[in-house]
Amino acid sequence: MQRLSGRQWAVDIAIAVLLAAVGLVEIWLPMESVQGDGSPVLGSVAVVAFAGFIAVRRARRWWALGGLAVWPVLGMVVGPGNLSLLFFGQMVPLLVLVFTIARHGRGRYLWLGTVASAATVVLGDLTMELLQSPNEVVFHWAFLILVWLVGRGLRVFEDRAAEEAVRAHVAEAAAREQALAAIADERARIARELHDIVAHSVGTIVVQAGAAEQVVEDDPEFARRALSTIRTTGSGALTEMRRLVGVLRDPEREGDLAPMPGIAALPDLLASARKAGLAVVLDLTGAPCDLPAGLDLTVYRIVQEALTNVRRHSEATRARVHLDFGATQLLVEISDPGPARPDTEKPGHGLLGMRERVELFDGDLDIAATDAGFTVRAALPLEPT
């Protein structure tokens, strides 16, 4: 059963009324399309009954198939010879029903309805002499097949259009999800970059400012050097932040921007740490190789974040950075002898960002805090060359 709107009901009833009216006019006028000397009264009853079934052809599809039995049953009761052969009262309603079966039918209803329609026509061909001439057989079967094919073609076209619409909707939803995921990834990347820039620079500034504050009267020269380090660090942080903001505002302006830092920039990073009072030693083992830009930046940020944590959370005055270039992986290790200073700050997002960077390259990150100090060890796979 299909639930129809008021407009659809009105259309189906109007078609049924029109078919009944034309069929009655065909009988009582009579028209040239009437063949045989059947009873007009019986023909009128059959025409109206068939039109009633046509009225529910979409709302009660199985009921509508009862219209196929109207003329055969009446013929069995009064005899086929007492019924006239009608075009508008018999053939046209049958074509409308066949079209509806092909156009709206699915599954069992489609094939049973088609078989029942064909069986009804075959029964008429066998029992009514007027339908048995070759011209008549070709005429009504050609019309029936053509109408069925048109109805079925429209159904197939509609189903394909619906499938295409669903696929387009799914593709649009998938593209939207991918865009949202890309935005989330980009936000996370920007957050990591901002954290790395700000945490490192501000950490250095805070340490130097605190040291200068303690010795400003006793050691003006040290305070002056500390202020110089603060100015240099702050200027560098502003430069990096301007570059990052510039990329966000206009992603196409890459030609005038300095490249992102990598392993080649580690000596400058370590020199900045030494100016801040942390003696850092850099050890390289293995055969250094060119790294992809993303992996190169990741190594730099890991070292940067680890040294920032040393200055913020450790009493150590020295640290060691070790890069081991292996055949299949790069090992990055930053360690300090401690001891840890009592933390008065809430934990930041530096270690989380560090872990995200390592996981991005399918690496492993190990962070160990002991009485002997603090060690950050990252193992990053290298692509075979």
C-alpha positions as semicolon CSV with decimal commas, in nm:
position;residue;x (nm);y (nm);z (nm)
1;M;0,000;0,000;0,000
2;Q;0,134;0,342;-0,096
3;R;0,037;0,655;0,093
4;L;-0,073;0,918;-0,158
5;S;-0,107;1,290;-0,117
6;G;-0,439;1,463;-0,177
7;R;-0,318;1,582;-0,515
8;Q;-0,215;1,231;-0,621
9;W;-0,553;1,093;-0,515
10;A;-0,726;1,364;-0,716
11;V;-0,520;1,280;-1,026
12;D;-0,592;0,907;-1,004
13;I;-0,964;0,957;-0,948
14;A;-0,981;1,209;-1,233
15;I;-0,813;0,959;-1,468
16;A;-1,057;0,688;-1,361
17;V;-1,357;0,916;-1,414
18;L;-1,226;1,019;-1,755
19;L;-1,176;0,656;-1,860
20;A;-1,527;0,565;-1,743
21;A;-1,679;0,863;-1,923
22;V;-1,499;0,791;-2,251
23;G;-1,589;0,422;-2,226
24;L;-1,957;0,501;-2,171
25;V;-1,960;0,745;-2,461
26;E;-1,796;0,479;-2,676
27;I;-2,075;0,233;-2,588
28;W;-2,381;0,458;-2,604
29;L;-2,291;0,689;-2,889
30;P;-2,184;0,437;-3,028
31;M;-1,839;0,494;-3,173
32;E;-1,679;0,311;-3,467
33;S;-1,429;0,149;-3,230
34;V;-1,707;-0,073;-3,089
35;Q;-1,700;-0,424;-3,236
36;G;-1,965;-0,688;-3,177
37;D;-2,328;-0,679;-3,067
38;G;-2,285;-0,707;-2,692
39;S;-2,523;-0,561;-2,434
40;P;-2,459;-0,189;-2,373
41;V;-2,575;-0,227;-2,012
42;L;-2,333;-0,508;-1,936
43;G;-2,056;-0,320;-2,113
44;S;-2,133;-0,008;-1,908
45;V;-2,118;-0,206;-1,584
46;A;-1,780;-0,351;-1,682
47;V;-1,642;-0,011;-1,788
48;V;-1,742;0,156;-1,460
49;A;-1,613;-0,139;-1,253
50;F;-1,275;-0,138;-1,433
51;A;-1,249;0,240;-1,383
52;G;-1,309;0,190;-1,011
53;F;-1,009;-0,042;-0,993
54;I;-0,804;0,209;-1,194
55;A;-0,882;0,474;-0,931
56;V;-0,683;0,277;-0,669
57;R;-0,404;0,162;-0,902
58;R;-0,135;0,338;-0,693
59;A;-0,291;0,352;-0,347
60;R;-0,404;-0,015;-0,342
61;R;-0,190;-0,178;-0,607
62;W;-0,291;-0,537;-0,536
63;W;-0,656;-0,441;-0,537
64;A;-0,611;-0,276;-0,877
65;L;-0,513;-0,611;-1,027
66;G;-0,876;-0,712;-0,970
67;G;-0,963;-0,490;-1,266
68;L;-0,805;-0,755;-1,491
69;A;-1,080;-0,998;-1,388
70;V;-1,379;-0,771;-1,465
71;W;-1,423;-0,857;-1,834
72;P;-1,320;-1,227;-1,809
73;V;-1,558;-1,291;-1,516
74;L;-1,843;-1,109;-1,690
75;G;-1,770;-1,306;-2,006
76;M;-1,786;-1,633;-1,814
77;V;-2,124;-1,533;-1,664
78;V;-2,303;-1,410;-1,976
79;G;-2,083;-1,566;-2,243
80;P;-1,815;-1,393;-2,455
81;G;-2,058;-1,343;-2,741
82;N;-2,277;-1,111;-2,533
83;L;-1,991;-0,864;-2,481
84;S;-1,871;-0,605;-2,727
85;L;-1,505;-0,541;-2,799
86;L;-1,414;-0,185;-2,694
87;F;-1,102;0,020;-2,749
88;F;-1,158;0,307;-2,504
89;G;-1,358;0,099;-2,254
90;Q;-1,131;-0,209;-2,250
91;M;-0,796;-0,154;-2,421
92;V;-0,714;0,193;-2,288
93;P;-0,783;0,111;-1,918
94;L;-0,578;-0,208;-1,959
95;L;-0,287;-0,004;-2,102
96;V;-0,312;0,240;-1,809
97;L;-0,297;-0,048;-1,562
98;V;-0,004;-0,214;-1,744
99;F;0,184;0,116;-1,747
100;T;0,123;0,156;-1,372
101;I;0,248;-0,197;-1,301
102;A;0,569;-0,137;-1,497
103;R;0,620;0,219;-1,372
104;H;0,550;0,175;-1,001
105;G;0,578;-0,199;-0,946
106;R;0,859;-0,361;-0,751
107;G;0,952;-0,719;-0,675
108;R;0,671;-0,973;-0,667
109;Y;0,400;-0,722;-0,759
110;L;0,584;-0,622;-1,077
111;W;0,618;-0,973;-1,216
112;L;0,286;-1,109;-1,095
113;G;0,107;-0,803;-1,230
114;T;0,285;-0,837;-1,565
115;V;0,206;-1,207;-1,591
116;A;-0,158;-1,149;-1,491
117;S;-0,196;-0,877;-1,756
118;A;-0,045;-1,098;-2,024
119;A;-0,264;-1,391;-1,916
120;T;-0,575;-1,172;-1,940
121;V;-0,491;-1,072;-2,297
122;V;-0,411;-1,433;-2,392
123;L;-0,748;-1,540;-2,248
124;G;-0,921;-1,275;-2,458
125;D;-0,734;-1,388;-2,769
126;L;-0,847;-1,747;-2,711
127;T;-1,213;-1,674;-2,635
128;M;-1,303;-1,379;-2,859
129;E;-1,293;-1,433;-3,235
130;L;-1,260;-1,060;-3,300
131;L;-0,920;-1,059;-3,128
132;Q;-0,780;-1,354;-3,324
133;S;-0,707;-1,190;-3,658
134;P;-0,332;-1,140;-3,721
135;N;-0,364;-0,761;-3,754
136;E;-0,554;-0,739;-3,427
137;V;-0,303;-0,963;-3,243
138;V;-0,008;-0,758;-3,365
139;F;-0,187;-0,433;-3,282
140;H;-0,284;-0,499;-2,921
141;W;0,031;-0,694;-2,827
142;A;0,256;-0,426;-2,978
143;F;0,074;-0,159;-2,777
144;L;0,091;-0,361;-2,455
145;I;0,464;-0,433;-2,489
146;L;0,545;-0,074;-2,585
147;V;0,352;0,068;-2,287
148;W;0,517;-0,179;-2,048
149;L;0,864;-0,091;-2,179
150;V;0,799;0,283;-2,147
151;G;0,676;0,244;-1,790
152;R;0,968;0,021;-1,694
153;G;1,217;0,253;-1,862
154;L;1,088;0,547;-1,663
155;R;1,119;0,341;-1,344
156;V;1,479;0,241;-1,419
157;F;1,568;0,599;-1,506
158;E;1,415;0,725;-1,181
159;D;1,596;0,460;-0,975
160;R;1,928;0,545;-1,135
161;A;1,871;0,915;-1,077
162;A;1,794;0,842;-0,711
163;E;2,107;0,630;-0,679
164;E;2,316;0,905;-0,837
165;A;2,165;1,156;-0,595
166;V;2,249;0,930;-0,300
167;R;2,603;0,878;-0,427
168;A;2,643;1,252;-0,475
169;H;2,515;1,314;-0,123
170;V;2,751;1,052;0,021
171;A;3,042;1,199;-0,175
172;E;2,953;1,548;-0,055
173;A;2,931;1,429;0,305
174;A;3,265;1,248;0,272
175;A;3,425;1,558;0,121
176;R;3,282;1,768;0,404
177;E;3,422;1,525;0,662
178;Q;3,760;1,529;0,491
179;A;3,757;1,908;0,486
180;L;3,669;1,920;0,857
181;A;3,943;1,667;0,934
182;A;4,191;1,871;0,731
183;I;4,088;2,186;0,918
184;A;4,129;2,006;1,252
185;D;4,473;1,878;1,150
186;E;4,576;2,223;1,036
187;R;4,457;2,378;1,361
188;A;4,654;2,118;1,556
189;R;4,963;2,190;1,345
190;I;4,927;2,564;1,397
191;A;4,874;2,512;1,769
192;R;5,193;2,304;1,788
193;E;5,390;2,563;1,595
194;L;5,264;2,850;1,810
195;H;5,333;2,653;2,126
196;D;5,683;2,563;2,015
197;I;5,763;2,922;1,924
198;V;5,607;3,085;2,229
199;A;5,706;2,826;2,490
200;H;6,070;2,821;2,387
201;S;6,109;3,194;2,354
202;V;5,904;3,294;2,658
203;G;6,074;3,026;2,867
204;T;6,413;3,170;2,774
205;I;6,293;3,523;2,844
206;V;6,151;3,429;3,185
207;V;6,470;3,250;3,291
208;Q;6,693;3,534;3,175
209;A;6,471;3,799;3,330
210;G;6,474;3,614;3,662
211;A;6,852;3,581;3,657
212;A;6,899;3,946;3,564
213;E;6,664;4,056;3,839
214;Q;6,874;3,874;4,101
215;V;7,213;4,017;3,991
216;V;7,116;4,353;3,843
217;E;7,296;4,541;4,123
218;D;7,582;4,299;4,192
219;D;7,669;4,207;3,832
220;P;7,543;4,471;3,588
221;E;7,741;4,313;3,304
222;F;7,558;3,980;3,344
223;A;7,226;4,165;3,360
224;R;7,315;4,346;3,039
225;R;7,393;4,017;2,864
226;A;7,067;3,871;2,994
227;L;6,872;4,168;2,860
228;S;7,047;4,128;2,525
229;T;6,945;3,762;2,517
230;I;6,588;3,860;2,602
231;R;6,583;4,113;2,319
232;T;6,730;3,864;2,068
233;T;6,496;3,584;2,173
234;G;6,190;3,808;2,164
235;S;6,285;3,942;1,823
236;G;6,330;3,588;1,688
237;A;5,994;3,481;1,830
238;L;5,821;3,777;1,668
239;T;5,983;3,695;1,335
240;E;5,863;3,333;1,347
241;M;5,515;3,434;1,455
242;R;5,492;3,693;1,178
243;R;5,595;3,425;0,929
244;L;5,334;3,182;1,057
245;V;5,060;3,447;1,060
246;G;5,165;3,552;0,710
247;V;5,118;3,196;0,583
248;L;4,773;3,183;0,745
249;R;4,668;3,511;0,586
250;D;4,802;3,436;0,240
251;P;4,912;3,074;0,182
252;E;5,045;3,163;-0,166
253;R;5,307;3,403;-0,029
254;E;5,579;3,144;0,020
255;G;5,856;3,286;-0,193
256;D;5,955;3,564;0,046
257;L;5,935;3,351;0,360
258;A;6,237;3,188;0,517
259;P;6,227;2,807;0,528
260;M;6,108;2,637;0,845
261;P;6,394;2,541;1,078
262;G;6,543;2,194;1,073
263;I;6,856;2,007;1,184
264;A;7,071;2,267;1,008
265;A;6,932;2,530;1,248
266;L;7,020;2,331;1,563
267;P;7,356;2,510;1,617
268;D;7,174;2,845;1,638
269;L;6,917;2,694;1,875
270;L;7,191;2,553;2,099
271;A;7,382;2,882;2,088
272;S;7,069;3,058;2,209
273;A;7,039;2,805;2,494
274;R;7,403;2,859;2,589
275;K;7,348;3,235;2,605
276;A;7,066;3,162;2,846
277;G;7,307;2,979;3,076
278;L;7,250;2,618;2,969
279;A;7,564;2,443;2,846
280;V;7,446;2,218;2,564
281;V;7,657;1,961;2,383
282;L;7,553;1,827;2,040
283;D;7,664;1,477;1,937
284;L;7,610;1,339;1,588
285;T;7,669;0,974;1,506
286;G;7,607;0,783;1,188
287;A;7,591;0,928;0,840
288;P;7,370;1,242;0,830
289;C;7,127;1,249;0,541
290;D;6,874;1,486;0,394
291;L;6,537;1,455;0,564
292;P;6,189;1,539;0,436
293;A;6,086;1,890;0,536
294;G;5,823;1,771;0,784
295;L;6,058;1,526;0,955
296;D;6,337;1,785;0,960
297;L;6,109;2,033;1,135
298;T;5,992;1,764;1,379
299;V;6,348;1,692;1,492
300;Y;6,409;2,062;1,547
301;R;6,088;2,107;1,747
302;I;6,159;1,803;1,964
303;V;6,501;1,940;2,057
304;Q;6,357;2,288;2,108
305;E;6,077;2,168;2,336
306;A;6,308;1,940;2,533
307;L;6,558;2,223;2,601
308;T;6,272;2,452;2,697
309;N;6,157;2,194;2,951
310;V;6,511;2,170;3,088
311;R;6,521;2,542;3,155
312;R;6,172;2,550;3,304
313;H;6,163;2,233;3,510
314;S;6,524;2,142;3,593
315;E;6,804;2,287;3,802
316;A;7,054;2,148;3,550
317;T;7,306;2,383;3,395
318;R;7,403;2,146;3,117
319;A;7,232;1,917;2,870
320;R;7,320;1,679;2,588
321;V;7,160;1,647;2,247
322;H;7,240;1,328;2,060
323;L;7,136;1,251;1,700
324;D;7,205;0,898;1,577
325;F;7,149;0,845;1,202
326;G;7,087;0,475;1,152
327;A;7,007;0,278;0,841
328;T;6,632;0,271;0,907
329;Q;6,568;0,526;1,181
330;L;6,688;0,848;1,335
331;L;6,729;0,848;1,712
332;V;6,693;1,184;1,885
333;E;6,787;1,199;2,253
334;I;6,797;1,499;2,485
335;S;6,905;1,450;2,844
336;D;7,004;1,655;3,147
337;P;7,151;1,544;3,480
338;G;6,887;1,722;3,691
339;P;6,782;1,764;3,961
340;A;6,425;1,866;3,890
341;R;6,308;2,192;4,037
342;P;5,979;2,205;4,227
343;D;5,712;2,282;3,972
344;T;5,487;2,575;4,040
345;E;5,325;2,573;3,696
346;K;5,058;2,353;3,554
347;P;5,180;2,107;3,291
348;G;5,172;2,255;2,942
349;H;5,100;2,107;2,603
350;G;5,462;2,070;2,493
351;L;5,496;1,697;2,560
352;L;5,158;1,632;2,399
353;G;5,258;1,826;2,087
354;M;5,590;1,642;2,082
355;R;5,413;1,307;2,096
356;E;5,173;1,410;1,817
357;R;5,464;1,508;1,595
358;V;5,638;1,174;1,651
359;E;5,321;0,972;1,592
360;L;5,265;1,162;1,268
361;F;5,578;0,989;1,132
362;D;5,498;0,650;1,292
363;G;5,776;0,696;1,543
364;D;5,813;0,613;1,911
365;L;5,860;0,864;2,193
366;D;6,000;0,768;2,534
367;I;6,011;1,020;2,818
368;A;6,186;0,917;3,137
369;A;6,225;1,118;3,458
370;T;6,460;0,978;3,722
371;D;6,669;1,105;4,009
372;A;6,956;1,123;3,763
373;G;6,774;1,367;3,540
374;F;6,527;1,381;3,255
375;T;6,557;1,213;2,915
376;V;6,354;1,251;2,599
377;R;6,414;0,984;2,335
378;A;6,240;0,979;1,996
379;A;6,289;0,710;1,733
380;L;6,180;0,830;1,389
381;P;6,171;0,589;1,091
382;L;6,370;0,692;0,785
383;E;6,248;0,625;0,433
384;P;6,481;0,396;0,239
385;T;6,689;0,571;-0,025
